[in-house]
Amino acid sequence: MKIIEDNKKDSKIIIMINTVDDLWYLKNILSPDDQIITSVFRRVEQNSDLTRSKATERKKIKIRLKIEKIDFLPYTDNLKILGEITEGENSGSHQSVMIGIDDEITVIKDLNEEERNLLKEAVENYYRNTIVFVSMDDETCTIALLKSYGIQGIGEISSEKSGKDYEVSNIKSGYYDEIISALKNIKNPGAIIILGPGFEHTKFYDKIVNNPAFSNIKIYDFPETDNGKRGIYEFMAEKKSDEILKGARLASDEKLIENFLMNLNKTQLSVYGFDELIKYAKMNMLETLLISESKFKDPETRKLLNEMSGVDVHIISDYTDSGGIIKQFGGYCGILRYKY
């Protein structure tokens, strides 16, 4: 995301959408009753004497929209916003807007601290390269991309191995070649992380690391107890991923959840539920707050945030395993500074 103008005095910020991840950040910054200015194509009214056979002309116009509903579909290229036009000749009419990559949008809103933190994070993410996961064993391979709000699976490849008489050489030729072909189609990968159980991931690493097509890409190889997305989440929760995934939101979320669960079972420093968190926030005992994305805009969340001082606040995406865990605890989890 790129900030073109940030006018705090007029509560106006102009941003450019650069990546699909930016749409997730924008979705969490905006709320119903906020206003935006953006461009849309609208039909031009034609005179009655024009023939019906002519296609209706459409022109690009700027509109100011009061938001009523926001629809976000993960891993797509658009964010859909529905609202009412508040200025101009079409004032009072309803309009749906599709915001996508390379679109410019003006947000009319006095952003709170957490929303500004999300905005800052989105801007910083623009400078990060794509992280690619190859999670595999000798039967299947999952290729996935690391997003701010989840793991986007982009391919499942089978070795077509069946039975103990299957020739190992067949795995190494067709299976590996198909994986390499898929990786070559990914734009601007900054790193490829190969992982999985057994020895297949290391064999594939030995093949790809000497391939000239990947000579400018950092490639890593790690053993994990599982493959597929479960193996990827396992890797992100471990210490060894720290340096490689430094600054990645999703990896940070996984470690926060692991820390919360560990403290819940061992030290009793973990607490959950709105009422419990309000109690400890008032006593200035709360060190870390984890909020599910779906709870972030609730009025009770604002009440909780207003009670806190010096607390690390983290919004956990609903589209991840971590988000599912937070929801099981009511959408609010925390870690205390010390035991009560």
URHU-V935489 format. One record per residue. N is the residue number from 1. PHI is phi in radians with two decimals (none if undefined). OMEGA is omega in radians with two decimals (999 if undefined). D_LAST is the distance of its C-alpha to the last C-alpha in Angstrom with 2 decimals. Layout:
N:PHI:OMEGA:D_LAST ; N:PHI:OMEGA:D_LAST
This chain:
1:none:3.11:41.88 ; 2:-2.13:3.06:43.84 ; 3:-1.60:-3.14:43.33 ; 4:-1.52:3.11:46.80 ; 5:-2.63:3.10:45.88 ; 6:-2.29:-3.09:42.70 ; 7:-1.80:-3.08:43.67 ; 8:-1.18:-3.14:40.51 ; 9:-1.06:-3.13:42.69 ; 10:-1.69:-3.12:44.26 ; 11:0.93:-3.10:41.19 ; 12:-2.26:3.09:43.39 ; 13:-2.36:-3.14:42.75 ; 14:-1.84:-3.09:45.39 ; 15:-2.24:3.04:44.35 ; 16:-1.96:3.10:46.29 ; 17:-1.45:-3.10:45.12 ; 18:-1.85:-3.05:45.70 ; 19:-2.39:3.08:44.02 ; 20:-1.10:3.11:42.92 ; 21:-1.00:-3.12:39.27 ; 22:-1.03:-3.12:39.87 ; 23:-1.17:3.08:40.50 ; 24:-1.16:3.12:36.98 ; 25:-1.11:-3.14:35.56 ; 26:-1.07:3.12:38.06 ; 27:-1.02:-3.11:37.16 ; 28:-1.48:3.06:33.50 ; 29:-1.46:-3.09:34.60 ; 30:-1.55:3.09:37.04 ; 31:-2.50:3.01:36.51 ; 32:-0.95:-3.10:39.00 ; 33:1.44:2.95:40.78 ; 34:-1.19:3.11:40.48 ; 35:-2.13:3.10:43.91 ; 36:-2.31:2.99:45.48 ; 37:-2.13:3.14:48.91 ; 38:-2.69:-3.12:50.48 ; 39:-1.80:3.06:53.85 ; 40:-2.43:3.01:55.27 ; 41:-1.76:3.11:58.68 ; 42:-2.15:3.12:60.30 ; 43:-1.19:3.07:63.69 ; 44:-1.57:3.13:66.47 ; 45:-1.12:-3.12:68.38 ; 46:-1.86:3.08:71.96 ; 47:-1.17:-3.07:75.17 ; 48:-1.14:-3.11:76.65 ; 49:-1.42:3.09:79.78 ; 50:-1.31:-3.10:77.92 ; 51:-1.22:-3.13:78.43 ; 52:-1.20:-3.08:75.64 ; 53:-1.27:-3.13:76.20 ; 54:-1.27:3.11:74.67 ; 55:-1.15:3.13:71.03 ; 56:-1.14:-3.13:68.76 ; 57:-1.27:3.10:68.04 ; 58:-2.18:3.10:64.42 ; 59:-2.25:-3.11:63.33 ; 60:-1.50:3.12:60.11 ; 61:-2.33:3.05:58.64 ; 62:-1.62:3.12:55.47 ; 63:-2.29:3.00:53.51 ; 64:-1.90:-2.96:50.59 ; 65:-2.13:2.97:48.44 ; 66:-1.60:-2.97:45.82 ; 67:-1.25:3.02:43.51 ; 68:-1.96:-3.08:43.26 ; 69:-2.63:3.11:42.12 ; 70:-2.20:3.12:40.98 ; 71:-2.03:3.11:41.73 ; 72:-2.06:3.05:40.42 ; 73:-1.91:-3.07:41.78 ; 74:-1.03:3.06:40.09 ; 75:1.18:3.01:42.46 ; 76:-1.95:-3.04:45.26 ; 77:-1.71:-3.07:46.93 ; 78:-2.46:2.98:46.45 ; 79:-2.05:-3.08:44.03 ; 80:-1.71:3.13:45.65 ; 81:-2.16:3.12:45.10 ; 82:-1.98:3.14:46.80 ; 83:-2.92:-3.12:47.38 ; 84:-1.96:3.10:49.88 ; 85:-1.22:-3.03:52.14 ; 86:-1.87:-3.14:51.70 ; 87:-2.45:3.04:54.57 ; 88:1.63:-3.05:58.20 ; 89:-1.16:3.14:60.95 ; 90:-1.73:-3.11:58.73 ; 91:-0.99:-3.13:56.19 ; 92:1.69:3.12:54.74 ; 93:-1.49:-3.14:55.41 ; 94:-1.63:-3.07:52.80 ; 95:-2.59:2.98:52.43 ; 96:-1.80:-3.09:50.54 ; 97:-2.17:3.04:49.79 ; 98:-1.85:3.12:49.18 ; 99:-1.70:-3.12:47.31 ; 100:-2.40:-3.13:47.91 ; 101:-1.08:-3.12:48.20 ; 102:1.33:3.07:50.21 ; 103:-1.47:3.06:49.75 ; 104:-1.86:-3.11:49.00 ; 105:-2.46:3.07:46.88 ; 106:-1.79:3.13:46.03 ; 107:-1.82:3.10:42.74 ; 108:-1.77:-3.04:42.80 ; 109:-2.92:3.01:39.17 ; 110:-1.52:-3.04:36.73 ; 111:-1.21:3.04:34.18 ; 112:-1.43:-3.04:30.51 ; 113:-1.06:-3.10:28.38 ; 114:-1.16:3.11:27.32 ; 115:-1.17:3.08:30.97 ; 116:-1.18:3.07:32.23 ; 117:-1.11:3.08:29.94 ; 118:-1.10:3.13:31.51 ; 119:-1.08:3.12:34.91 ; 120:-1.07:3.13:34.36 ; 121:-1.10:3.13:33.27 ; 122:-1.11:3.11:36.40 ; 123:-1.12:3.14:38.61 ; 124:-1.14:3.14:37.21 ; 125:-1.14:-3.12:37.74 ; 126:-1.05:-3.05:41.44 ; 127:-1.62:-3.13:41.94 ; 128:-1.71:3.11:40.53 ; 129:-1.47:-3.13:42.91 ; 130:-1.24:3.03:42.76 ; 131:-1.73:-3.13:40.91 ; 132:-1.95:3.06:42.85 ; 133:-1.86:2.97:41.65 ; 134:-2.11:-3.07:44.16 ; 135:-1.87:-2.89:42.41 ; 136:-2.57:2.85:45.09 ; 137:-2.37:-3.08:46.53 ; 138:-1.43:3.14:50.19 ; 139:-2.01:-3.09:50.39 ; 140:-2.41:3.12:48.52 ; 141:-2.37:3.03:47.19 ; 142:-1.87:3.04:44.80 ; 143:-1.85:-3.04:45.22 ; 144:-2.51:3.10:42.45 ; 145:-1.95:3.09:41.37 ; 146:-1.51:3.06:37.92 ; 147:-1.91:3.12:37.19 ; 148:-1.16:-3.01:34.28 ; 149:-2.01:3.13:33.54 ; 150:2.84:3.07:34.59 ; 151:-1.72:3.14:37.06 ; 152:-1.70:3.07:40.62 ; 153:-1.26:-3.11:42.84 ; 154:-2.02:3.12:46.37 ; 155:-3.04:3.02:48.26 ; 156:-2.15:-3.10:48.46 ; 157:-2.11:3.14:51.19 ; 158:-1.86:3.08:52.49 ; 159:-1.39:-3.09:54.37 ; 160:1.05:3.09:56.36 ; 161:-1.26:3.10:55.96 ; 162:-2.62:3.11:57.10 ; 163:1.45:-3.08:57.95 ; 164:-1.35:3.13:58.23 ; 165:-1.56:-3.12:61.63 ; 166:-1.12:-3.10:60.25 ; 167:-1.33:3.12:61.44 ; 168:-1.05:-3.12:58.73 ; 169:-1.08:3.11:60.99 ; 170:-1.16:3.08:60.83 ; 171:-1.05:-3.03:57.05 ; 172:-1.19:-3.12:57.41 ; 173:-1.49:-3.06:60.09 ; 174:-1.13:-3.08:59.48 ; 175:-1.08:-3.13:55.71 ; 176:-1.11:-3.12:54.87 ; 177:-1.09:3.13:57.48 ; 178:-1.19:3.09:56.07 ; 179:-1.13:3.13:52.56 ; 180:-1.06:3.13:54.05 ; 181:-1.07:3.12:56.09 ; 182:-1.15:-3.13:53.03 ; 183:-1.15:3.14:51.14 ; 184:-1.14:-3.12:54.14 ; 185:-1.50:-3.14:53.84 ; 186:-1.49:-3.09:50.35 ; 187:-1.40:2.99:50.59 ; 188:0.87:3.07:49.17 ; 189:-1.24:3.11:46.78 ; 190:-1.53:3.14:44.79 ; 191:-2.73:3.05:43.67 ; 192:-2.08:-3.14:44.31 ; 193:-1.91:-3.13:41.73 ; 194:-1.76:-3.09:43.38 ; 195:-2.70:3.11:41.29 ; 196:2.65:3.10:41.45 ; 197:-1.44:3.07:41.95 ; 198:1.22:-3.04:45.03 ; 199:-2.01:-3.03:47.50 ; 200:-1.10:-3.12:48.82 ; 201:-1.09:3.13:46.44 ; 202:-1.26:3.08:47.62 ; 203:-1.09:3.12:51.26 ; 204:-1.20:3.09:50.89 ; 205:-1.00:-3.13:49.21 ; 206:-1.06:-3.14:52.20 ; 207:-1.40:-3.03:54.53 ; 208:-1.40:-3.04:52.91 ; 209:-1.13:3.12:51.94 ; 210:-1.77:-3.14:55.67 ; 211:-1.46:-3.10:56.65 ; 212:-0.99:-3.11:58.05 ; 213:-1.14:-3.09:56.66 ; 214:-2.07:-3.03:53.10 ; 215:-1.16:-3.12:53.93 ; 216:-1.76:-3.09:51.94 ; 217:-2.02:3.06:48.78 ; 218:-1.26:-3.11:45.92 ; 219:-2.17:-3.11:45.74 ; 220:-2.17:3.12:43.04 ; 221:-2.37:-3.11:42.97 ; 222:-2.44:3.02:39.99 ; 223:-1.41:3.03:39.75 ; 224:-2.40:-3.11:37.41 ; 225:-1.40:-3.11:37.23 ; 226:-2.38:3.04:38.22 ; 227:-2.02:-3.09:40.54 ; 228:1.17:-3.11:40.72 ; 229:-1.13:3.12:37.73 ; 230:-1.10:3.08:35.39 ; 231:-1.16:3.13:36.46 ; 232:-1.17:3.12:35.86 ; 233:-1.12:3.10:32.28 ; 234:-1.07:3.14:31.75 ; 235:-1.10:-3.07:33.14 ; 236:-1.14:-3.12:31.07 ; 237:-1.41:-3.05:27.76 ; 238:-1.64:-3.10:28.93 ; 239:-1.06:-3.05:28.76 ; 240:-1.13:-3.14:32.56 ; 241:-1.51:-2.99:32.72 ; 242:-0.94:-3.03:30.83 ; 243:-1.25:-3.09:33.92 ; 244:-1.17:-3.06:36.27 ; 245:-1.77:-3.11:34.09 ; 246:-0.97:3.12:32.61 ; 247:1.55:-3.13:31.88 ; 248:-1.32:-3.07:32.52 ; 249:-1.02:-3.03:30.21 ; 250:-1.13:3.11:30.39 ; 251:-1.12:3.09:29.64 ; 252:-1.09:3.11:26.58 ; 253:-1.05:-3.13:25.42 ; 254:-1.07:-3.13:25.94 ; 255:-1.22:3.09:23.83 ; 256:-1.12:3.13:20.94 ; 257:-1.17:3.09:21.15 ; 258:-1.04:3.14:21.41 ; 259:-1.15:3.11:18.28 ; 260:-1.08:-3.12:16.38 ; 261:-1.15:3.12:17.90 ; 262:-1.11:-3.14:17.29 ; 263:-1.21:3.10:13.53 ; 264:-1.17:-3.06:13.63 ; 265:-1.57:-2.98:15.56 ; 266:-1.82:-2.99:14.57 ; 267:-1.88:-3.06:11.11 ; 268:1.03:3.09:9.27 ; 269:-1.50:-3.14:8.41 ; 270:-1.59:3.10:10.99 ; 271:-2.31:-3.13:11.02 ; 272:-2.68:-3.10:14.37 ; 273:1.64:-3.05:16.49 ; 274:-1.01:-3.08:17.41 ; 275:-1.09:3.12:15.70 ; 276:-1.12:-3.11:12.19 ; 277:-1.20:3.06:12.87 ; 278:-1.03:-3.12:14.35 ; 279:-1.04:-3.09:11.38 ; 280:-1.31:3.08:9.07 ; 281:-1.14:3.12:12.35 ; 282:-1.12:3.13:13.05 ; 283:-1.57:3.13:10.00 ; 284:1.02:-3.13:11.27 ; 285:-1.80:-3.04:8.32 ; 286:-1.50:3.13:10.77 ; 287:-1.72:-3.08:12.96 ; 288:-2.32:3.09:15.34 ; 289:-2.11:3.08:16.78 ; 290:-1.98:-3.12:19.39 ; 291:-2.10:3.06:21.84 ; 292:-1.21:-3.12:24.82 ; 293:-0.95:-3.10:28.13 ; 294:-1.20:3.13:29.17 ; 295:-1.65:-2.96:26.22 ; 296:-1.00:-3.05:26.63 ; 297:-1.69:3.11:29.23 ; 298:-1.16:3.10:27.86 ; 299:-0.99:-3.13:27.56 ; 300:-1.19:3.08:24.00 ; 301:-1.14:3.10:23.12 ; 302:-1.07:3.10:24.59 ; 303:-1.08:3.13:22.52 ; 304:-1.15:-3.11:19.30 ; 305:-1.11:3.14:20.68 ; 306:-1.20:3.14:21.65 ; 307:-1.52:-2.96:18.09 ; 308:-1.82:3.05:17.08 ; 309:-2.57:3.11:17.92 ; 310:1.17:-3.12:18.18 ; 311:-1.85:3.04:16.99 ; 312:-1.35:-3.09:19.15 ; 313:-1.83:-3.14:20.70 ; 314:-2.26:3.09:22.68 ; 315:-1.69:-3.05:25.14 ; 316:-1.73:-3.12:25.90 ; 317:-1.01:3.09:29.55 ; 318:-1.28:-3.00:30.48 ; 319:-1.70:-3.10:33.24 ; 320:-2.30:3.02:31.25 ; 321:-1.06:3.12:29.54 ; 322:-1.08:3.11:26.24 ; 323:-1.07:3.10:26.99 ; 324:-1.12:3.13:27.63 ; 325:-1.17:3.13:24.26 ; 326:-1.03:3.14:22.44 ; 327:-1.10:3.12:24.69 ; 328:-1.11:3.11:23.79 ; 329:-1.72:3.06:20.17 ; 330:1.57:3.10:21.60 ; 331:1.57:-3.14:22.23 ; 332:-2.29:3.09:18.75 ; 333:-2.33:-3.14:16.29 ; 334:-2.60:3.05:13.58 ; 335:-2.14:-3.07:11.73 ; 336:-1.47:3.07:8.57 ; 337:-1.24:-3.14:9.25 ; 338:-2.71:-3.08:6.47 ; 339:-1.35:-3.11:3.81 ; 340:-1.38:999:0.00
